Every structure is written in C-alpha cells, then in structure tokens.
Amino acid sequence: AAVMSLGRDDLRKIWRFEFMGEVGVDAGGLAREWFQLVTEQIFDPDNGLWLSGDGNQMNMRINPASEVSCPEDHLVYFRFLGRVMGKALFDQRLVSGHMTRHMYKHMLGWPVTFADLELVDEEYYQQLKKITEMDPSQVEFLCLDFTTQEDVLGVKKTVELIPDGANVEVTTDNLPEYLEACLKYRMLDRTKPQMTELLLGFFDVIPEPLLTVFDFQELELLMCGLPTIDVDDWMANTNYTGDYEQKRASHKVVRWFWDIVRDDFDHEMRARLLQFVTATSGVPSRGFSVLQGNDGNIKKFTIHGVDPKTYQYPRAHTCFNRIDLPTYGSKKLLAERLKLAVTTSATGFDIE
C-alpha cells in the first residue's frame, strides 16, 4: 500500500527500510533483502500470479488465469511488481525472477516473433509451423476458423482472435493473418491486462526512453544480475555431437572454445553466451547437470560440430541448449566469430 501511494518523484527518491521486530540500520543490506523477498513472493507460482515456463522452470510467465487466484486485486499486484522492478533497476538492485524472453521485449517495445513463441509453447509453435509447411491448397480442408481454445482450470472456452472470428474460415489467402492473430493472442492479448499494469508500474519509475540503449539480453542481466558461472561444472556437464562426437573435449576446436570462455570472456560475455544458447542467463541452483530444455526435461549444454562451409558462424538451438560450432582452422577466427554471434543475436540479425 505504501509503494502504491507514492507519486513518481517519491518513487525515485532514496528509500530506507526497517523490518518489524528487527534491529538494523539500512546501509544497503536491508534494501537488497527487501527487493529479494518481495519479488520472490510475487514470482512464486504458488501465489497464482505467475507460472513456471512450460519448458525451462527458471523462466517465469504471467498466469492468464491470475484473476482466479486473486479475484479482487490481481492487477494491483502486477502494477506493484512493475514499480518494484522499476525501482530495483533505478537503484541498481536485483530482482529474484527471470521472465520469459518476450516479456523483456515488451518492456523495450521490441517486436515479438514466432521464435519467442517457440520458447513459450513449443507444441503450439510446431502446430502452426506444420500448417505453413502444408500444400497451400489443403489449408481450407483443415476446417479452421479465427478462434482458439483456452483452458481455464479445466474448463474449455472458445476465444475469438478477431471480431466474429468464429464465422471467418482460414484460407490460403488469409493464412498469414491467422498466424499473426494466433501469435498476438498467445504472446500479448492473453495476458494484456496484467502486462499493461506491469509496464505502467515499471514506467512510473523508469522513463521509457531511457531503456532504448539496452537490448533484451542486457535488460535481463541488469535486472537479475550476472550469474555465478562455474566453468568447470559447465564443461563437466556438456555433451558433444556431430564432428566433436569422437574426440569430445579433446578436439582442438573444443579446447579453443573452453579456453576462450574461461580466459577471454568476462562474466558478462559468459552470461551472454549462456543466453545465446539457452535463452536465459539463469543457472540452475544445482548446476549445469540439471539444465532443462524447452520440454521441461534435462537437456545438457551441447556443442555440435559442423563444417565451416555449412555455417560460417556459430548458431544456437535454444530449445535443445545446443550450439552448432563450426570446426574453425584457428583459435583467432573462432574467437572472432563466436563473439560476433553472441553479441548480435539479440538484434535478430542473421549474420549469415
């Protein structure tokens, strides 16, 4: 209530914290603990406002049915969280909760793509992808219309993707509009009230133009902090396929790769490499041995060897925690190409 009653100027002032029943002077430690405890509670799936990702449980997404859990004030909580996250960024504090990638894109006003949908709901993404790969003349025989099915606590309901969508058949001509409507509903409209309040709260503290200097990966690192990455644990829990399957970690290109990660990359570049391959900078609390794939099963970090003639630059498959690493002829070329691939991945620019 105290946070929600503050005006924009007060939100940007220095806050001092006191914990009831505890003796302590806030020299920074109490503030750090307050942001951690509050965000831990709000992101906790048991409270019904957020859900763990369908695949990677470290990535949180808004619960479309949050109103069922908190019927009277669920939107107030999202506005509150937005203010807390904004204040944390403003004061250089960290929050306890990694969100799915498209959430950071919404905060920055970046376009959301089908690649983002794949990270949120791979099964739904594959269903839409199969439609695009069909013979165009067969699309009309699928008997689709501009609606989708929503399951709320076991109750199925039909949602129209456009006005009067139940009476609009999907044809070859309007298939692009159908796919766009599906993406828009699943990634925005489904949780639009909650997302709107979250952003309004965030922008109460952080003026939107100030965010234009960041990409979504940098924003996640700023808000959640640089992870503590144990390179030895990372190496010990890595699989090798393709051209690296036989020699594995003893292959000279793999040795170069780990030398670069350990010696040439700083904490931020290691975190960005992890984001590049797994779509999040978060490291499981039990280490890389329990790294999850998009289906929720354990999928260890994988280095897949490919011919440089096939790909000139490393490529990431975030659903499988896999990097396609060409068998370069020199360590210098590997370092240049790897760094370029990692640092340009956020733009969506295809360096091939």
N, C-alpha and C positions, 0 to 999 in steps of 0.2 A: 504494500500500500504506500509506503514511504517513497519508493522508487517511482511508482506510477504518478505520484502527486507533484513531482518535480518538473519545472519548466526546462527548456533546452539549455539555458545559461547555467542553471544549477546542475544539470547532468554533466556539464563539462568542468565543474569545479572539483577540487580535491575532496575525496570522501575519506572520513575516518570511521573505523569500525570498532565496536565493542561487543563481545559475546556475553550474553546474560549468564551471570554466575561465575564468570571467569575474570581473573585479574590479568590485564595485559594492556600495554601501550602499543598502539598501531604504528609501527615504524615500517610497515610494508608487509610483514608476515601475515597479519590478520586479514588484510585486504586480499592477499593471494589465496588464503584459505577460504575466505568468503566466496570469491568467484568460483573456486573449485567445487565447494559444497553445493552451492546453488545450482550450477549448471549440471552437476552430477545428478541431482534430484530431478530436474526438469527433463533431462535426456533419458532418465531411467524408463525403459519400456513398461515397467510395472505400473507406472502412473498414467499410462494411456495416451499421452500426448505425442510420443514418438515411437517408432518401431525400428528394430534392428533390420539392416538390409537383408533382403531375401537370400543374398549370397554372402557377402562379407559382413559378419555381425558387428564389425567395428564401425561401419558406416551407418549413421542414423538417418531415417527419413520420416517425414511428417505422417502421422496416422490420419488417414482420411476420415476415420470414424472417431476422431478425438472428442467430438461433441457428445458422443455416447458416454465416454468416460467422465467428462466434466461438463455436464449439460448447461450449467449456468455461466461459467466463466472461462471456457477453454480458450477463447480468443484473447482474453485479458492475459492469460499466461504466455501466449505467443508474443503479444506486444511487450510484456515484461521481459521475456527472454531476449527479444530484439534489442531492448535498451541495455540489458546486462552485457550482451555480446558486444554492442557498440561501445559501451563504457570500458569493457575489458580491452578492446583494441585501442581505444583512446589513451588508456593508462598503461598500455604495454603489459597487460596481464593475460593469462592463458585461460581458455575455457576447456572443460572436460567433455569433449564430444566431437568426433569427426562426423561431418554431414556428408551425404552423397554428393558427387561432383556437381550435379546440375543445380544444387542449392547455392553453391558459391557463384555459379554462372548467373543465377537470378539476381544475386546481390550486386553483381557487377554490370548487369544489363547486357550480358553476352547472350548470343543465340544458343538455344538448346538443340541438339542434334539427335539423330537416331542412335549414334554411338553412345550417347548418355542413357538412352532408353535401355540399351543392351546391359548396362551396368546395374540398372534398377530392376528390370524384369526380363531376363534372358529368354524365357519361354514365350512371352508375348512378342518380344522382338523377332524371334525366329518365325512365329506365325505370320507376322506381317511381311517378313522377308520372303517367305515361301510364295506369298501372293504376288510379289513383284517379279518372281522368277518363273511364274506360270506363263503359258501361252496366253497372250492378251485376249484372244477370242473366247477363252474359257472362264474369264473372270465373272461374267454375268451368271454362269451356272452355279456359282457358289451361294447364290441367293442371300447376299449380304445387303444390309442397309446401313444408314448412318446412325447406328446405335451401338452400345456396348453394354455388357453385363457387369454389374457391380455387386459384390458380396459383402454385406454388412452384417456381421455377427451371425452368419449362416443364412441370412435372408437375401434372396436374389432380387435385384431390381434392375430394370432397363433404363439406361441413361441415353438421351438423345444427344448426339455430337454436334448437330446443327439444328436450327428450328425446323420442326416437323420431320426430323431425321428418320423416323420410323417409316415414312412414306417415300423416302428417296433411296432408290436402288443404287448399288455400287456397280458402275460400268467401267469399261476400258477408258472412257473419256474422263470420268470424274475420279478415277482411282488415285491420282496424286492428291486431290483434295481430301479424299477419305483417309489416306495415310497421314496427311498433315493434321487432320482433325483428331485422329487416334493419338498421335504424338502430343498434341496440345492438351488433350484431356488428361492423358496419363501423367504428364510431367508438370502441368500447371493447374488446369481447371479443377481437377480432382481435389486439390488442396488449396485452391485460390484464397479463400477467406483467411486460412491460417498463415499462408505465405505473405499475404498483404499486411497482416498485423505484425508479423516478424520483421518485415522490411521497414514498415513505418516506425517501429520501435528502434530499429538499428539506425535509421536515418535521423531520428530525433537527436542522436549523439554525433554521428559521423556524417558530415555533409556529403551527399552523393558524388559530387565532382572530385573529391579527394581520393576516391577509390580508383579513378581512371588510370593511375600509374601502376596498378597491380594486375597480374593475371590470376586466374582462379587457383592455380597451384600456390602462388605466393601468398594469397589471402588465407588459404588453409594453414600454411606454415606459420603465418603471423598470429592467427587466432589460436591454433592448437600447439604451437611450439615445435621446435626441431626435435625429432625423436632421438632417443639414445639407441644408436645402431651398433650392435656388436658384430663387426665384420667377420670374426672367426665363426660365430654362430651362423651367420648368413652363408658363409662358404660351406660349413659342415652340413647345411640343410638345403643344398642346391642340387638339382638333377641336371643331367646333360643328355641332350638328344642330337639327332642329325649328325653332322660331321664331327661333333665332340663326343659321341656316344662311346667310342672305343677308348680313347685316351683320357677322357673326362678332365679332371682338374690338372692333369699333367700336360695337356695340349698347350702349346706355346701361346696361342691366342687367348686361351682361358687364363693362363698365368699373367699375361699382359693385362687382361681385363681386371683381375683382382688387384694387381699392382696399382693400376690407375685408381680404382675405387678406394684402396687403402691409403695410398701415398699422395696422389694428385688431387683427389676430390676432398673438399672440406665438408663440414657437417651438412650445410645446405645442399650441396650438389649430391651427396649421398641420399638425402631425403627426396630430392627431385628425381633421382634415378629410380628410387622406390615408387614414387608417384607415377612415373612414366610406365613402369611395368605392371604395377598392381592397382593403380588408380587411387591410392591413398598413401599418405605419408605415415600412417599408423603402423606400429609394430606390435603384434600380439604380445600380451603380458608374459606368456610362456615361451616367447621367442619364435624364430622362423620355422621351427618344427611343426607348428600348428597354423601356418599361414593358410588362409582359406581362399578358395576360388569363388567364382560367381554363383555356383550352385550350392554353396554352403559347405561343401566337402573340402578336406585338406588337399591343397594343391601347392606343392612346394615350388619355390622360385626355380625357374628352369631356363637354362641357356641352350638355345637351339642353334647349331652351326649350319650356316647356309653359304652358298657360293657367292662371292662378291659380284659376279656377273648377274646374279639374280636380283640382289638388292645391294645398292651402294651404301645404304645407311642402315643402322640397327632399326628394327621395328618391334613394337610391343603388341602383345595379345593380352589385354588386361583381364579378360575372363579366365585365362588359364595361368596368370602370373608368369608369362613366358616372354623372353626377349629373343628375337631372331638376330643373331650376331654373325655377320659375315666373317669369313676366315681371311682377315686382312694380312698383307705381307709385311707390315711394320707396326710397331707399337705406337709410333707417332701418328700414323694415319688412323689407327683405332681410336686413340685419344681424341683426335680432332672430330671424327665422325660421331663418336659416342656423345661428346659434349654438345655438339650441334643438334643431334637428335633429341636429347633430353631437354635442352633449353628452348627449342622451338616447338615442342609437342603441344604446349598449351594454346598456341595460336590456331591449331588445326591445319596449319600449312603443310602441305605434302612436299617434303624436301626432295623426293624422288623427281 
